[in-house]
Amino acid sequence: MQRFPAGRTVARGPGEPGDKHAGEVVEHIGREIIRRWLRHVEPELWHHQGRHYYWSRLGRFARYQPGGPPGTPEWDDGAWVAKDEPS
């Protein structure tokens, strides 16, 4: 075992390439580290969606002209109008 400054320890197998037992131990430790890390990570279910490309293209070539003041139902009656120059 080797101790790192953060107080964590890491098991190291023998340095011999092809050592089956050492490879299995290292794989097990690596998978356990990943499993414990993923336990606290929320999956990004809605971060990447297929419609993102559509909205990025629409925003590049058009702008939304609202039908009324923000926060009113008329806001949604607006329309997308072409931009003079795409950004």
NUNU-505456 format. One record per residue: x, y, z of N, C-alpha, C in turn; residue number from 1. Coordinates in Angstrom, 1 decimal. Each point is the difference from the previous one (the first is absolute). Example, Ala and Ser with C-alpha at 12.3 -4.5 7.8 and 13.67 -1.06 7.14 Angstrom:
2
- 13.2|-5.7|7.8|-0.9|1.2|0.0|0.9|1.2|0.0|1
- -0.4|1.1|-0.7|0.9|1.1|0.0|-0.8|1.1|0.8|2
// end
This chain:
87
- 0.8|-1.2|0.0|-0.8|1.2|0.0|0.9|1.2|0.0|1
- -0.5|1.0|-0.7|0.8|1.3|-0.1|-1.0|1.1|0.6|2
- 0.6|0.8|0.9|-0.8|1.1|0.6|0.2|1.3|-0.8|3
- -1.1|0.7|-0.3|0.1|1.2|-0.7|-0.3|1.2|0.9|4
- 0.4|1.2|-0.3|-0.1|1.1|0.9|-1.4|0.2|0.6|5
- -1.0|-0.3|-0.8|-1.4|0.3|0.4|-0.5|-1.1|1.0|6
- 0.9|-0.9|0.4|-0.4|-1.0|0.9|-0.6|-1.2|-0.6|7
- -0.1|-0.1|-1.3|-0.6|-1.1|-0.6|1.1|-1.1|-0.3|8
- -0.4|-1.2|0.0|1.0|-1.1|-0.4|-0.4|-0.6|-1.3|9
- 0.9|-0.5|-0.7|-0.2|-0.7|-1.3|0.8|-1.3|0.1|10
- -0.7|-1.1|-0.3|0.7|-1.2|-0.1|0.6|-0.2|-1.4|11
- 1.3|-0.4|0.0|0.7|-0.2|-1.2|0.4|-1.5|-0.1|12
- -0.3|-0.5|-1.2|0.4|-1.4|-0.2|1.4|-0.1|-0.4|13
- 0.5|-1.2|-0.1|1.4|-0.2|-0.5|0.2|0.6|-1.3|14
- 1.2|0.5|-0.3|0.3|0.6|-1.3|0.2|-0.9|-1.2|15
- -0.3|-1.3|0.2|0.2|-1.0|-1.1|-1.1|0.1|-1.0|16
- 0.2|0.3|-1.2|-1.1|-0.1|-1.0|-0.4|-1.4|-0.2|17
- -1.3|-0.2|-0.2|-0.6|-1.3|-0.2|-0.3|-0.7|1.3|18
- 0.1|0.6|1.2|-0.4|-0.6|1.3|-1.5|0.0|0.1|19
- -0.6|-1.1|-0.2|-1.5|-0.1|0.0|-0.6|0.5|1.3|20
- 0.5|-0.4|1.1|-0.5|0.4|1.3|0.1|1.5|0.2|21
- 1.1|0.6|-0.3|0.2|1.4|0.1|-1.0|0.8|-0.9|22
- -0.2|-0.5|-1.2|-0.9|0.6|-0.9|-1.4|0.0|0.5|23
- -0.4|-1.1|0.6|-1.4|-0.1|0.5|-0.1|0.9|1.2|24
- 1.0|0.1|0.9|-0.1|0.9|1.1|-0.1|1.4|-0.4|25
- 0.8|0.4|-0.9|0.0|1.4|-0.5|-1.4|0.3|-0.7|26
- -0.5|-0.9|-0.8|-1.3|0.2|-0.6|-1.1|0.1|1.1|27
- 0.0|-0.8|1.0|-1.0|0.0|1.0|0.1|1.4|0.8|28
- 1.2|0.4|0.3|0.2|1.3|0.7|-0.5|1.1|-0.9|29
- 0.3|0.0|-1.2|-0.4|1.1|-0.9|-1.5|0.0|-0.2|30
- -0.6|-1.1|-0.1|-1.5|-0.1|-0.1|-0.7|0.5|1.3|31
- 0.6|-0.4|1.1|-0.6|0.5|1.3|0.1|1.5|0.1|32
- 1.1|0.6|-0.4|0.2|1.4|0.1|-1.1|0.7|-0.9|33
- -0.1|-0.5|-1.2|-1.0|0.6|-0.9|-1.4|-0.2|0.5|34
- -0.4|-1.2|0.6|-1.3|-0.3|0.5|-0.3|1.0|1.2|35
- 1.0|0.2|0.8|-0.3|0.9|1.2|-0.1|1.5|-0.5|36
- 0.8|0.3|-1.0|-0.1|1.4|-0.5|-1.4|0.2|-0.7|37
- -0.4|-0.9|-0.8|-1.3|0.1|-0.7|-1.2|0.0|1.0|38
- 0.1|-0.6|1.2|-1.0|0.0|0.9|-0.5|1.4|0.4|39
- 0.9|1.0|-0.1|-0.3|1.3|0.4|-0.2|1.0|-1.2|40
- 0.0|-0.6|-1.2|-0.1|0.9|-1.2|-1.4|-0.3|-0.6|41
- -0.7|1.1|-0.1|-1.4|0.0|-0.7|0.2|-0.2|-1.5|42
- -0.8|-0.9|-0.6|0.1|-0.1|-1.4|-0.6|1.2|-0.7|43
- 0.6|0.5|-1.1|-0.4|1.1|-0.8|-1.1|-0.4|-1.0|44
- -1.2|-0.3|0.5|-1.0|-0.6|-0.8|-0.5|1.1|-1.0|45
- -0.1|1.2|0.4|-0.6|1.0|-0.9|1.0|1.0|-0.5|46
- 1.3|-0.1|0.3|1.0|1.0|-0.4|0.2|-0.1|-1.6|47
- 0.0|-1.1|-0.6|0.2|-0.2|-1.4|-1.2|-0.6|-0.6|48
- -0.6|0.8|-0.9|-1.2|-0.5|-0.7|0.0|0.3|-1.5|49
- -0.7|-0.8|-0.7|0.0|0.1|-1.5|-0.4|1.4|-0.5|50
- -0.9|0.6|0.7|-0.5|1.3|-0.5|1.0|1.2|0.3|51
- 1.1|-0.2|0.6|0.9|1.0|0.3|0.6|0.6|-1.4|52
- 0.2|-0.9|-0.9|0.6|0.5|-1.3|-1.1|0.9|-0.7|53
- -1.2|-0.4|0.0|-1.1|0.8|-0.6|0.0|1.4|0.7|54
- 0.0|0.1|1.3|-0.1|1.3|0.7|1.3|0.8|-0.3|55
- 1.1|-0.7|-0.1|1.3|0.8|-0.2|-0.1|0.6|-1.4|56
- -0.5|-0.7|-1.0|-0.1|0.5|-1.4|-1.0|1.1|0.0|57
- -1.2|-0.2|0.6|-1.0|1.0|0.0|0.5|1.3|0.6|58
- 0.7|-0.1|1.2|0.5|1.2|0.6|1.1|0.7|-0.8|59
- 0.6|-0.8|-0.8|1.1|0.6|-0.8|-0.6|0.8|-1.2|60
- -1.1|-0.5|-0.6|-0.5|0.7|-1.2|-1.3|0.8|0.3|61
- -0.6|-0.1|1.1|-1.2|0.7|0.3|0.0|0.5|1.4|62
- -0.9|1.0|0.3|-0.2|0.5|1.4|-1.5|0.0|0.3|63
- -0.3|-0.2|1.2|-1.4|0.0|0.4|-0.5|1.4|0.3|64
- -1.1|0.3|-0.7|-0.7|1.3|0.2|-1.2|-0.3|0.8|65
- 0.0|0.4|1.3|-1.2|-0.4|0.9|-1.2|0.8|-0.4|66
- -1.2|-0.7|0.3|-1.2|0.6|-0.4|-0.5|1.0|1.1|67
- 0.6|0.1|1.1|-0.4|0.8|1.1|1.1|0.1|1.1|68
- -0.3|0.7|1.1|1.1|0.1|1.0|0.3|-1.3|0.7|69
- 1.2|-0.1|0.5|0.4|-1.3|0.7|-1.0|-0.2|1.2|70
- -0.3|-1.3|0.2|-0.8|-0.4|1.1|-1.5|0.0|-0.3|71
- -0.4|0.5|-1.2|-1.4|0.0|-0.4|-0.3|-1.1|-1.0|72
- -1.2|-0.5|-0.1|-0.4|-1.0|-1.0|0.3|0.4|-1.4|73
- 0.0|1.3|-0.3|0.2|0.5|-1.4|1.5|-0.3|-0.4|74
- 0.9|-0.1|0.9|1.4|-0.3|-0.3|0.2|-1.2|-0.9|75
- -0.8|-1.0|0.2|0.1|-1.2|-0.7|-0.6|0.1|-1.4|76
- -0.7|1.1|-0.3|-0.6|0.2|-1.4|1.0|0.6|-0.9|77
- 1.2|0.2|0.4|1.1|0.6|-0.9|0.3|-0.9|-1.1|78
- 1.1|0.4|-0.8|0.4|-0.7|-1.1|1.5|0.0|-0.1|79
- 0.6|-1.0|-0.7|1.4|0.0|-0.3|0.2|0.8|-1.3|80
- 0.9|0.9|-0.1|0.3|0.8|-1.2|1.5|-0.2|-0.3|81
- 0.3|0.1|-1.3|1.3|-0.2|-0.5|0.9|1.1|0.5|82
- 1.3|-0.3|0.4|0.9|1.0|0.3|0.6|0.5|-1.3|83
- 0.6|1.3|0.1|0.6|0.6|-1.2|1.2|-0.8|-0.4|84
- 0.9|-0.4|1.0|1.2|-0.8|-0.2|0.1|-1.0|1.0|85
- 0.2|-1.3|-0.3|0.2|-1.0|1.0|1.3|0.3|0.8|86
- -0.1|-0.3|1.3|1.1|0.2|0.9|0.9|-1.3|0.0|87
// end
